[in-house]
Amino acid sequence: MTEAIELFATAGLDAAEVIYQDDYRSGLPLRDRRAAEEAKRASDALGVPIIGLTPYTTGINALDANVWQSAVDEFRGAIEVAQIVGADRLRVYAGSWHPGDRDHQAHWERLSEALRTLGPEASQAGVRLCVENHFGTMTQSASETARLVREVDHDAVFVLYDQANLTFTHDEPFDEALRVQGDLVGHVHVKDLVFTDPDAPFQASETARVAASERAVRSRVVGDGVVPWGDILATLARLGYDDVLSLEYEYRWHPQDLPDPAVGFARSAAVVRAALAEVEAVGGAR
């Protein structure tokens, strides 16, 4: 974890969102207080605060009571670790959901129950739960994500807006996505891509990533792909979003697509900062 914080510092990033998962060198292990305290010391020393954790928990829509409870408890552990490292947000996968799965309403109700259970605990800890637009979950589209967050209706539960995900799943374009869920956004993931076949239907048998045999896109440094981040950031600003933009660099999953992380993070950050400066300049001229 310390090496990851050092990488972010070297790349000139302002803060860090870190993976919360066992057996991953660049992440924080589950409920490991000692590792969390070490990461906090490193972030303080390097001036790179940890602002968010990214769990990979998918069982919060499970019908099996033991699986569901284990997933809820895993998020409770993430809330505890977030407090140690100083993070104020958690990425949330809206359970697990794939084509062919059954009993949608029952799974949806368990998902809502989990967020209603965790919401007050997160709020008390000063942590927000940000439900991501993400394939392989019950909130692949912006409309599904907005529906869930509105139904849960808790001040600690937000949308994690990820336009790149919406783009490669052929869901809402950015203007429609932000019209549907823009008032609910509590966190934003920034990444870019190009299509190898824009007409290929989206498919993914996993939740965390798209397998190589199923991919119809390639990951790119922000600004080198098809996601219109300048327009997106301008729209977010008009909607009043003035919070974190987190660069999601998929080198872990697709290293063949991207330059070395130190290079890619720095280039992506430069593009985002330039776009933000332009948004500010245009806004100031009005």
WOMODA-V297888 format. One record per residue. RES is the residue in three letters. SS is DSSP state (a for helix, b for strand, c for the rest). PSI is psi as a letter, one per 30 degrees, with the letter a starting at -180 (999 if undefined). D_LAST is the distance of its C-alpha to the last C-alpha in Angstrom with 1 decimal. Layout:
RES:SS:PSI:D_LAST
RES:SS:PSI:D_LAST
This chain:
MET:c:e:44.0
THR:a:e:43.9
GLU:a:e:43.7
ALA:a:e:40.6
ILE:a:e:38.8
GLU:a:e:39.9
LEU:a:e:38.5
PHE:a:e:35.0
ALA:a:e:35.2
THR:a:e:36.4
ALA:c:f:33.5
GLY:c:g:31.0
LEU:c:l:29.8
ASP:c:f:28.5
ALA:b:a:30.7
ALA:b:k:33.2
GLU:b:k:33.8
VAL:b:l:37.6
ILE:b:k:40.0
TYR:b:j:42.4
GLN:c:k:45.6
ASP:c:l:49.2
ASP:c:h:50.6
TYR:c:j:47.4
ARG:c:e:47.5
SER:c:g:43.7
GLY:c:l:43.4
LEU:b:k:44.6
PRO:c:l:47.8
LEU:c:k:48.1
ARG:c:h:48.8
ASP:c:j:49.8
ARG:a:e:49.1
ARG:a:e:50.4
ALA:a:e:48.2
ALA:a:e:45.1
GLU:a:e:46.1
GLU:a:e:46.5
ALA:a:e:43.1
LYS:a:e:41.6
ARG:a:e:43.4
ALA:a:e:42.2
SER:a:e:38.6
ASP:a:e:38.8
ALA:a:e:40.6
LEU:a:f:38.2
GLY:c:h:35.0
VAL:c:i:34.0
PRO:b:k:33.8
ILE:b:j:35.0
ILE:b:f:32.3
GLY:b:l:33.8
LEU:b:k:37.1
THR:b:i:37.8
PRO:b:l:41.0
TYR:c:g:42.8
THR:c:k:44.5
THR:c:g:45.0
GLY:a:g:47.8
ILE:a:f:45.8
ASN:a:g:46.4
ALA:c:k:50.1
LEU:c:f:52.8
ASP:c:k:55.3
ALA:a:e:55.2
ASN:a:e:56.0
VAL:a:e:53.4
TRP:a:e:50.7
GLN:a:e:51.8
SER:a:e:51.8
ALA:a:e:48.2
VAL:a:e:47.1
ASP:a:e:49.0
GLU:a:e:47.4
PHE:a:e:43.9
ARG:a:e:45.3
GLY:a:e:46.4
ALA:a:e:42.9
ILE:a:e:41.5
GLU:a:e:44.1
VAL:a:e:43.3
ALA:a:e:39.6
GLN:a:e:40.4
ILE:a:e:42.5
VAL:a:f:40.0
GLY:c:g:37.0
ALA:c:k:35.2
ASP:c:g:33.2
ARG:b:k:33.1
LEU:b:k:35.6
ARG:b:k:35.3
VAL:b:k:37.3
TYR:c:k:39.1
ALA:c:i:39.7
GLY:c:a:43.4
SER:c:k:45.1
TRP:c:k:45.1
HIS:c:l:46.2
PRO:c:k:47.4
GLY:c:f:50.8
ASP:c:l:50.3
ARG:c:l:51.6
ASP:c:h:51.2
HIS:a:e:47.4
GLN:a:e:47.2
ALA:a:e:49.6
HIS:a:e:47.6
TRP:a:e:44.3
GLU:a:e:45.9
ARG:a:e:47.1
LEU:a:e:43.6
SER:a:e:42.1
GLU:a:e:45.0
ALA:a:e:44.4
LEU:a:e:40.7
ARG:a:e:41.7
THR:a:e:44.4
LEU:a:f:42.2
GLY:a:e:39.1
PRO:a:e:40.6
GLU:a:e:42.1
ALA:a:e:38.9
SER:a:e:37.0
GLN:a:e:39.8
ALA:a:f:39.4
GLY:c:h:35.6
VAL:c:k:35.2
ARG:b:k:33.2
LEU:b:j:34.8
CYS:b:j:32.4
VAL:b:k:34.0
GLU:b:k:33.2
ASN:c:j:32.6
HIS:c:k:35.9
PHE:c:l:38.7
GLY:c:g:42.2
THR:c:a:41.0
MET:c:g:40.5
THR:c:h:36.7
GLN:c:e:36.3
SER:c:l:33.5
ALA:a:e:30.3
SER:a:e:31.9
GLU:a:e:35.0
THR:a:e:33.1
ALA:a:e:31.1
ARG:a:e:34.3
LEU:a:e:36.1
VAL:a:e:33.5
ARG:a:e:33.2
GLU:a:e:37.0
VAL:a:e:37.6
ASP:c:h:35.1
HIS:c:k:35.2
ASP:c:f:32.6
ALA:c:g:33.7
VAL:b:k:33.5
PHE:b:l:30.3
VAL:b:k:29.4
LEU:b:j:29.4
TYR:b:k:27.1
ASP:c:j:28.6
GLN:a:e:27.2
ALA:a:e:29.7
ASN:a:e:32.5
LEU:a:e:31.2
THR:a:e:30.9
PHE:a:f:34.5
THR:c:f:36.0
HIS:c:h:34.5
ASP:c:b:32.9
GLU:c:k:29.3
PRO:c:l:26.6
PHE:a:e:23.5
ASP:a:e:21.5
GLU:a:e:24.7
ALA:a:e:25.6
LEU:a:f:22.4
ARG:a:e:22.6
VAL:a:e:26.1
GLN:a:g:25.9
GLY:a:e:22.3
ASP:a:f:22.8
LEU:a:f:26.0
VAL:b:k:25.0
GLY:b:f:26.4
HIS:b:l:26.7
VAL:b:k:25.8
HIS:b:k:28.1
VAL:b:j:26.8
LYS:c:l:29.3
ASP:b:l:29.7
LEU:b:l:32.5
VAL:b:l:33.9
PHE:b:k:36.4
THR:c:f:39.9
ASP:c:j:40.5
PRO:c:f:37.4
ASP:c:f:39.9
ALA:c:k:42.1
PRO:c:k:42.1
PHE:c:k:41.0
GLN:c:k:43.8
ALA:c:k:44.3
SER:c:f:47.5
GLU:c:l:46.1
THR:c:e:43.2
ALA:c:e:42.2
ARG:c:l:42.0
VAL:c:k:42.9
ALA:c:l:46.2
ALA:a:e:46.6
SER:a:f:48.6
GLU:a:f:45.9
ARG:c:k:42.8
ALA:c:g:41.0
VAL:b:l:38.1
ARG:b:k:37.9
SER:b:k:35.7
ARG:b:l:33.3
VAL:c:k:31.3
VAL:c:k:27.6
GLY:c:f:26.1
ASP:c:g:29.5
GLY:c:a:29.7
VAL:c:f:28.3
VAL:c:k:26.1
PRO:c:i:22.4
TRP:a:e:21.1
GLY:a:e:17.8
ASP:a:e:17.0
ILE:a:e:18.7
LEU:a:e:16.9
ALA:a:e:13.5
THR:a:e:15.2
LEU:a:e:16.8
ALA:a:e:13.7
ARG:a:e:12.3
LEU:c:f:15.9
GLY:c:g:15.8
TYR:c:k:18.3
ASP:c:i:18.3
ASP:c:a:21.9
VAL:c:k:24.3
LEU:b:j:24.2
SER:b:j:27.8
LEU:b:j:29.1
GLU:c:j:32.1
TYR:c:j:34.4
GLU:c:h:37.3
TYR:c:e:39.7
ARG:c:e:42.2
TRP:c:e:42.6
HIS:c:i:41.9
PRO:a:f:42.5
GLN:a:f:43.5
ASP:a:f:39.9
LEU:c:l:38.1
PRO:c:l:38.4
ASP:c:k:39.7
PRO:a:e:37.5
ALA:a:e:36.8
VAL:a:e:35.4
GLY:a:e:33.7
PHE:a:e:32.0
ALA:a:e:30.7
ARG:a:e:29.4
SER:a:e:27.7
ALA:a:e:26.1
ALA:a:e:24.8
VAL:a:e:23.2
VAL:a:e:21.6
ARG:a:e:20.3
ALA:a:e:18.9
ALA:a:e:17.1
LEU:a:e:15.7
ALA:a:e:14.6
GLU:a:e:12.7
VAL:a:e:11.1
GLU:a:e:10.2
ALA:a:e:9.0
VAL:a:e:6.7
GLY:a:e:5.5
GLY:a:f:5.5
ALA:c:f:3.8
ARG:c:999:0.0
